[in-house]
Protein backbone atom coordinates (compact mmCIF):
# COMPACT_ATOMS: atom_id res chain seq x y z
CA UNK A 1 0.00 0.00 0.00
CA UNK A 2 1.31 3.47 -0.88
CA UNK A 3 2.24 5.68 2.09
CA UNK A 4 -0.54 8.14 1.27
CA UNK A 5 -3.10 5.34 1.33
CA UNK A 6 -1.68 4.07 4.63
CA UNK A 7 -2.21 7.52 6.12
CA UNK A 8 -5.74 7.78 4.77
CA UNK A 9 -6.63 4.30 5.99
CA UNK A 10 -5.29 5.17 9.42
CA UNK A 11 -7.36 8.37 9.44
CA UNK A 12 -10.46 6.35 8.53
CA UNK A 13 -9.76 3.80 11.24
CA UNK A 14 -9.24 6.42 13.94
CA UNK A 15 -12.58 7.97 13.01
CA UNK A 16 -14.26 4.56 13.25
CA UNK A 17 -12.75 3.97 16.69
CA UNK A 18 -14.27 7.20 17.97
CA UNK A 19 -17.80 6.02 17.11
CA UNK A 20 -18.75 2.77 18.84
CA UNK A 21 -21.87 2.25 16.74
CA UNK A 22 -19.84 2.68 13.56
CA UNK A 23 -17.16 0.30 14.83
CA UNK A 24 -19.73 -2.33 15.73
CA UNK A 25 -21.39 -2.00 12.32
CA UNK A 26 -18.02 -2.45 10.62
CA UNK A 27 -17.30 -5.57 12.67
CA UNK A 28 -20.68 -7.00 11.63
CA UNK A 29 -19.77 -6.35 7.98
CA UNK A 30 -16.43 -8.05 8.55
CA UNK A 31 -18.19 -11.10 9.98
CA UNK A 32 -20.47 -11.34 6.97
CA UNK A 33 -17.59 -10.74 4.56
CA UNK A 34 -15.70 -13.68 6.05
CA UNK A 35 -18.77 -15.91 5.74
CA UNK A 36 -19.27 -14.79 2.14
CA UNK A 37 -15.61 -15.51 1.35
CA UNK A 38 -16.06 -19.08 2.61
CA UNK A 39 -18.98 -19.63 0.25
CA UNK A 40 -17.26 -17.86 -2.64
CA UNK A 41 -14.14 -20.04 -2.60
CA UNK A 42 -16.24 -23.19 -2.39
CA UNK A 43 -18.16 -21.93 -5.41
CA UNK A 44 -14.92 -21.29 -7.30
CA UNK A 45 -13.81 -24.85 -6.59
CA UNK A 46 -17.13 -26.27 -7.73
CA UNK A 47 -17.25 -24.24 -10.95
CA UNK A 48 -13.65 -24.21 -12.12
CA UNK A 49 -11.84 -27.20 -10.64
CA UNK A 50 -13.39 -30.07 -12.52
CA UNK A 51 -11.02 -32.70 -13.80
CA UNK A 52 -7.82 -34.18 -12.49
CA UNK A 53 -5.66 -31.39 -13.91
CA UNK A 54 -7.25 -28.87 -11.52
CA UNK A 55 -6.95 -30.99 -8.39
CA UNK A 56 -4.31 -28.75 -6.80
CA UNK A 57 -6.48 -25.65 -7.34
CA UNK A 58 -9.48 -27.49 -5.86
CA UNK A 59 -7.54 -28.18 -2.70
CA UNK A 60 -6.28 -24.58 -2.53
CA UNK A 61 -9.77 -23.11 -2.81
CA UNK A 62 -11.09 -25.49 -0.15
CA UNK A 63 -8.13 -24.77 2.11
CA UNK A 64 -8.76 -21.03 1.87
CA UNK A 65 -12.51 -21.51 2.35
CA UNK A 66 -11.95 -23.39 5.60
CA UNK A 67 -9.65 -20.67 6.88
CA UNK A 68 -12.24 -18.01 5.98
CA UNK A 69 -14.82 -20.02 7.92
CA UNK A 70 -12.50 -20.05 10.92
CA UNK A 71 -11.99 -16.31 10.59
CA UNK A 72 -15.76 -15.80 10.59
CA UNK A 73 -15.99 -17.73 13.87
CA UNK A 74 -13.23 -15.57 15.33
CA UNK A 75 -15.10 -12.39 14.40
CA UNK A 76 -18.32 -13.91 15.75
CA UNK A 77 -16.63 -14.54 19.10
CA UNK A 78 -15.59 -10.88 19.13
CA UNK A 79 -19.16 -9.77 18.35
CA UNK A 80 -20.46 -11.90 21.20
CA UNK A 81 -17.88 -10.49 23.62
CA UNK A 82 -18.96 -6.96 22.64
CA UNK A 83 -22.63 -7.81 23.14
CA UNK A 84 -23.49 -7.27 19.48
CA UNK A 85 -26.70 -9.14 18.68
CA UNK A 86 -27.63 -7.66 15.29
CA UNK A 87 -25.56 -9.48 12.69
CA UNK A 88 -27.36 -8.84 9.41
CA UNK A 89 -25.21 -7.75 6.50
CA UNK A 90 -25.51 -4.12 5.42
CA UNK A 91 -24.83 -5.13 1.83
CA UNK A 92 -21.90 -2.72 1.59
CA UNK A 93 -19.60 -5.39 0.14
CA UNK A 94 -22.11 -6.19 -2.59
CA UNK A 95 -21.24 -2.90 -4.24
CA UNK A 96 -17.75 -4.26 -4.81
CA UNK A 97 -18.61 -7.83 -5.70
CA UNK A 98 -21.39 -6.91 -8.11
CA UNK A 99 -18.69 -5.24 -10.23
CA UNK A 100 -16.06 -7.94 -9.81
CA UNK A 101 -17.77 -11.31 -10.03
CA UNK A 102 -18.95 -10.88 -13.67
CA UNK A 103 -15.25 -10.96 -14.62
CA UNK A 104 -14.82 -14.44 -13.16
CA UNK A 105 -14.96 -16.73 -16.17
CA UNK A 106 -12.27 -19.34 -15.56
CA UNK A 107 -9.89 -20.73 -12.96
CA UNK A 108 -7.27 -18.02 -13.51
CA UNK A 109 -9.75 -15.14 -13.25
CA UNK A 110 -11.31 -16.66 -10.13
CA UNK A 111 -7.85 -16.79 -8.55
CA UNK A 112 -7.11 -13.27 -9.78
CA UNK A 113 -10.23 -11.85 -8.17
CA UNK A 114 -9.42 -13.70 -4.97
CA UNK A 115 -5.85 -12.43 -4.94
CA UNK A 116 -6.84 -8.78 -5.41
CA UNK A 117 -9.62 -8.92 -2.81
CA UNK A 118 -7.43 -10.70 -0.26
CA UNK A 119 -4.61 -8.24 -0.91
CA UNK A 120 -6.92 -5.29 -0.32
CA UNK A 121 -8.11 -6.78 2.96
CA UNK A 122 -4.56 -7.58 4.01
CA UNK A 123 -3.34 -4.01 3.48
CA UNK A 124 -6.12 -2.57 5.62
CA UNK A 125 -5.58 -5.23 8.27
CA UNK A 126 -1.92 -4.33 8.63
CA UNK A 127 -2.77 -0.66 9.15
CA UNK A 128 -5.26 -1.61 11.87
CA UNK A 129 -2.68 -3.84 13.60
CA UNK A 130 -0.05 -1.11 13.54
CA UNK A 131 -2.38 1.55 14.96
CA UNK A 132 -1.70 1.96 18.69
CA UNK A 133 -5.29 3.04 19.32
CA UNK A 134 -6.67 -0.28 18.09
CA UNK A 135 -8.36 -2.17 20.96
CA UNK A 136 -6.35 -5.15 22.16
CA UNK A 137 -9.06 -7.69 21.36
CA UNK A 138 -9.28 -6.50 17.75
CA UNK A 139 -5.51 -6.37 17.30
CA UNK A 140 -5.15 -9.88 18.73
CA UNK A 141 -7.77 -11.22 16.32
CA UNK A 142 -6.10 -9.64 13.29
CA UNK A 143 -2.65 -10.81 14.38
CA UNK A 144 -4.03 -14.36 14.15
CA UNK A 145 -5.76 -13.76 10.81
CA UNK A 146 -3.01 -11.77 9.06
CA UNK A 147 -0.64 -14.69 8.31
CA UNK A 148 -3.49 -16.63 6.70
CA UNK A 149 -4.52 -13.68 4.54
CA UNK A 150 -0.93 -13.17 3.44
CA UNK A 151 -0.74 -16.79 2.26
CA UNK A 152 -4.11 -16.45 0.51
CA UNK A 153 -3.05 -13.37 -1.45
CA UNK A 154 0.28 -14.89 -2.47
CA UNK A 155 -0.91 -18.35 -3.46
CA UNK A 156 -3.93 -17.02 -5.35
CA UNK A 157 -1.71 -14.60 -7.27
CA UNK A 158 0.58 -17.51 -8.17
CA UNK A 159 -2.40 -19.51 -9.41
CA UNK A 160 -3.84 -16.58 -11.36
CA UNK A 161 -0.53 -15.65 -12.99
CA UNK A 162 -0.40 -12.49 -15.09
CA UNK A 163 -3.28 -13.58 -17.31
CA UNK A 164 -5.78 -13.89 -14.47
CA UNK A 165 -4.79 -10.62 -12.81
CA UNK A 166 -4.82 -8.70 -16.11
CA UNK A 167 -8.27 -10.01 -16.98
CA UNK A 168 -9.88 -8.85 -13.71
CA UNK A 169 -7.94 -5.71 -12.74
CA UNK A 170 -10.41 -3.39 -14.47
CA UNK A 171 -13.35 -5.00 -12.68
CA UNK A 172 -11.44 -4.67 -9.41
CA UNK A 173 -10.99 -0.96 -10.11
CA UNK A 174 -14.71 -0.62 -10.81
CA UNK A 175 -15.39 -2.29 -7.47
CA UNK A 176 -13.14 0.19 -5.70
CA UNK A 177 -15.01 3.03 -7.38
CA UNK A 178 -18.31 1.54 -6.17
CA UNK A 179 -16.93 1.46 -2.63
CA UNK A 180 -15.78 5.05 -2.86
CA UNK A 181 -12.10 4.12 -2.71
CA UNK A 182 -11.42 5.47 -6.20
CA UNK A 183 -12.84 8.21 -8.39
CA UNK A 184 -13.78 7.42 -11.96
CA UNK A 185 -11.55 9.24 -14.40
CA UNK A 186 -13.13 12.22 -16.10
CA UNK A 187 -12.83 13.41 -19.67
CA UNK A 188 -11.78 16.93 -20.54
CA UNK A 189 -15.45 18.02 -20.63
CA UNK A 190 -15.81 17.12 -16.96
CA UNK A 191 -18.11 14.15 -17.57
CA UNK A 192 -17.25 10.63 -16.35
CA UNK A 193 -15.08 8.83 -18.85
CA UNK A 194 -16.43 5.55 -20.15
CA UNK A 195 -14.56 2.43 -19.19
CA UNK A 196 -12.72 1.26 -16.09
CA UNK A 197 -10.00 3.88 -15.86
CA UNK A 198 -9.87 5.36 -12.39
CA UNK A 199 -7.69 7.13 -9.88
CA UNK A 200 -7.34 6.90 -6.14
CA UNK A 201 -9.08 9.39 -3.88
CA UNK A 202 -7.97 10.66 -0.51
CA UNK A 203 -10.31 8.87 1.87
CA UNK A 204 -11.45 5.46 2.95
CA UNK A 205 -14.40 6.77 4.95
CA UNK A 206 -16.97 4.86 2.93
CA UNK A 207 -15.92 1.60 4.57
C-alpha positions as CSV (number, residue, x, y, z in Angstrom):
1,X,0.0,0.0,0.0
2,X,1.3,3.5,-0.9
3,X,2.2,5.7,2.1
4,X,-0.5,8.1,1.3
5,X,-3.1,5.3,1.3
6,X,-1.7,4.1,4.6
7,X,-2.2,7.5,6.1
8,X,-5.7,7.8,4.8
9,X,-6.6,4.3,6.0
10,X,-5.3,5.2,9.4
11,X,-7.4,8.4,9.4
12,X,-10.5,6.4,8.5
13,X,-9.8,3.8,11.2
14,X,-9.2,6.4,13.9
15,X,-12.6,8.0,13.0
16,X,-14.3,4.6,13.3
17,X,-12.7,4.0,16.7
18,X,-14.3,7.2,18.0
19,X,-17.8,6.0,17.1
20,X,-18.8,2.8,18.8
21,X,-21.9,2.3,16.7
22,X,-19.8,2.7,13.6
23,X,-17.2,0.3,14.8
24,X,-19.7,-2.3,15.7
25,X,-21.4,-2.0,12.3
26,X,-18.0,-2.5,10.6
27,X,-17.3,-5.6,12.7
28,X,-20.7,-7.0,11.6
29,X,-19.8,-6.4,8.0
30,X,-16.4,-8.0,8.6
31,X,-18.2,-11.1,10.0
32,X,-20.5,-11.3,7.0
33,X,-17.6,-10.7,4.6
34,X,-15.7,-13.7,6.1
35,X,-18.8,-15.9,5.7
36,X,-19.3,-14.8,2.1
37,X,-15.6,-15.5,1.4
38,X,-16.1,-19.1,2.6
39,X,-19.0,-19.6,0.2
40,X,-17.3,-17.9,-2.6
41,X,-14.1,-20.0,-2.6
42,X,-16.2,-23.2,-2.4
43,X,-18.2,-21.9,-5.4
44,X,-14.9,-21.3,-7.3
45,X,-13.8,-24.8,-6.6
46,X,-17.1,-26.3,-7.7
47,X,-17.2,-24.2,-11.0
48,X,-13.6,-24.2,-12.1
49,X,-11.8,-27.2,-10.6
50,X,-13.4,-30.1,-12.5
51,X,-11.0,-32.7,-13.8
52,X,-7.8,-34.2,-12.5
53,X,-5.7,-31.4,-13.9
54,X,-7.2,-28.9,-11.5
55,X,-7.0,-31.0,-8.4
56,X,-4.3,-28.7,-6.8
57,X,-6.5,-25.6,-7.3
58,X,-9.5,-27.5,-5.9
59,X,-7.5,-28.2,-2.7
60,X,-6.3,-24.6,-2.5
61,X,-9.8,-23.1,-2.8
62,X,-11.1,-25.5,-0.2
63,X,-8.1,-24.8,2.1
64,X,-8.8,-21.0,1.9
65,X,-12.5,-21.5,2.4
66,X,-12.0,-23.4,5.6
67,X,-9.6,-20.7,6.9
68,X,-12.2,-18.0,6.0
69,X,-14.8,-20.0,7.9
70,X,-12.5,-20.1,10.9
71,X,-12.0,-16.3,10.6
72,X,-15.8,-15.8,10.6
73,X,-16.0,-17.7,13.9
74,X,-13.2,-15.6,15.3
75,X,-15.1,-12.4,14.4
76,X,-18.3,-13.9,15.7
77,X,-16.6,-14.5,19.1
78,X,-15.6,-10.9,19.1
79,X,-19.2,-9.8,18.4
80,X,-20.5,-11.9,21.2
81,X,-17.9,-10.5,23.6
82,X,-19.0,-7.0,22.6
83,X,-22.6,-7.8,23.1
84,X,-23.5,-7.3,19.5
85,X,-26.7,-9.1,18.7
86,X,-27.6,-7.7,15.3
87,X,-25.6,-9.5,12.7
88,X,-27.4,-8.8,9.4
89,X,-25.2,-7.8,6.5
90,X,-25.5,-4.1,5.4
91,X,-24.8,-5.1,1.8
92,X,-21.9,-2.7,1.6
93,X,-19.6,-5.4,0.1
94,X,-22.1,-6.2,-2.6
95,X,-21.2,-2.9,-4.2
96,X,-17.8,-4.3,-4.8
97,X,-18.6,-7.8,-5.7
98,X,-21.4,-6.9,-8.1
99,X,-18.7,-5.2,-10.2
100,X,-16.1,-7.9,-9.8
101,X,-17.8,-11.3,-10.0
102,X,-18.9,-10.9,-13.7
103,X,-15.2,-11.0,-14.6
104,X,-14.8,-14.4,-13.2
105,X,-15.0,-16.7,-16.2
106,X,-12.3,-19.3,-15.6
107,X,-9.9,-20.7,-13.0
108,X,-7.3,-18.0,-13.5
109,X,-9.8,-15.1,-13.3
110,X,-11.3,-16.7,-10.1
111,X,-7.9,-16.8,-8.6
112,X,-7.1,-13.3,-9.8
113,X,-10.2,-11.9,-8.2
114,X,-9.4,-13.7,-5.0
115,X,-5.8,-12.4,-4.9
116,X,-6.8,-8.8,-5.4
117,X,-9.6,-8.9,-2.8
118,X,-7.4,-10.7,-0.3
119,X,-4.6,-8.2,-0.9
120,X,-6.9,-5.3,-0.3
121,X,-8.1,-6.8,3.0
122,X,-4.6,-7.6,4.0
123,X,-3.3,-4.0,3.5
124,X,-6.1,-2.6,5.6
125,X,-5.6,-5.2,8.3
126,X,-1.9,-4.3,8.6
127,X,-2.8,-0.7,9.1
128,X,-5.3,-1.6,11.9
129,X,-2.7,-3.8,13.6
130,X,0.0,-1.1,13.5
131,X,-2.4,1.5,15.0
132,X,-1.7,2.0,18.7
133,X,-5.3,3.0,19.3
134,X,-6.7,-0.3,18.1
135,X,-8.4,-2.2,21.0
136,X,-6.4,-5.1,22.2
137,X,-9.1,-7.7,21.4
138,X,-9.3,-6.5,17.7
139,X,-5.5,-6.4,17.3
140,X,-5.2,-9.9,18.7
141,X,-7.8,-11.2,16.3
142,X,-6.1,-9.6,13.3
143,X,-2.7,-10.8,14.4
144,X,-4.0,-14.4,14.1
145,X,-5.8,-13.8,10.8
146,X,-3.0,-11.8,9.1
147,X,-0.6,-14.7,8.3
148,X,-3.5,-16.6,6.7
149,X,-4.5,-13.7,4.5
150,X,-0.9,-13.2,3.4
151,X,-0.7,-16.8,2.3
152,X,-4.1,-16.5,0.5
153,X,-3.0,-13.4,-1.4
154,X,0.3,-14.9,-2.5
155,X,-0.9,-18.4,-3.5
156,X,-3.9,-17.0,-5.3
157,X,-1.7,-14.6,-7.3
158,X,0.6,-17.5,-8.2
159,X,-2.4,-19.5,-9.4
160,X,-3.8,-16.6,-11.4
161,X,-0.5,-15.7,-13.0
162,X,-0.4,-12.5,-15.1
163,X,-3.3,-13.6,-17.3
164,X,-5.8,-13.9,-14.5
165,X,-4.8,-10.6,-12.8
166,X,-4.8,-8.7,-16.1
167,X,-8.3,-10.0,-17.0
168,X,-9.9,-8.8,-13.7
169,X,-7.9,-5.7,-12.7
170,X,-10.4,-3.4,-14.5
171,X,-13.4,-5.0,-12.7
172,X,-11.4,-4.7,-9.4
173,X,-11.0,-1.0,-10.1
174,X,-14.7,-0.6,-10.8
175,X,-15.4,-2.3,-7.5
176,X,-13.1,0.2,-5.7
177,X,-15.0,3.0,-7.4
178,X,-18.3,1.5,-6.2
179,X,-16.9,1.5,-2.6
180,X,-15.8,5.1,-2.9
181,X,-12.1,4.1,-2.7
182,X,-11.4,5.5,-6.2
183,X,-12.8,8.2,-8.4
184,X,-13.8,7.4,-12.0
185,X,-11.5,9.2,-14.4
186,X,-13.1,12.2,-16.1
187,X,-12.8,13.4,-19.7
188,X,-11.8,16.9,-20.5
189,X,-15.4,18.0,-20.6
190,X,-15.8,17.1,-17.0
191,X,-18.1,14.2,-17.6
192,X,-17.2,10.6,-16.3
193,X,-15.1,8.8,-18.9
194,X,-16.4,5.6,-20.2
195,X,-14.6,2.4,-19.2
196,X,-12.7,1.3,-16.1
197,X,-10.0,3.9,-15.9
198,X,-9.9,5.4,-12.4
199,X,-7.7,7.1,-9.9
200,X,-7.3,6.9,-6.1
201,X,-9.1,9.4,-3.9
202,X,-8.0,10.7,-0.5
203,X,-10.3,8.9,1.9
204,X,-11.4,5.5,3.0
205,X,-14.4,6.8,4.9
206,X,-17.0,4.9,2.9
207,X,-15.9,1.6,4.6
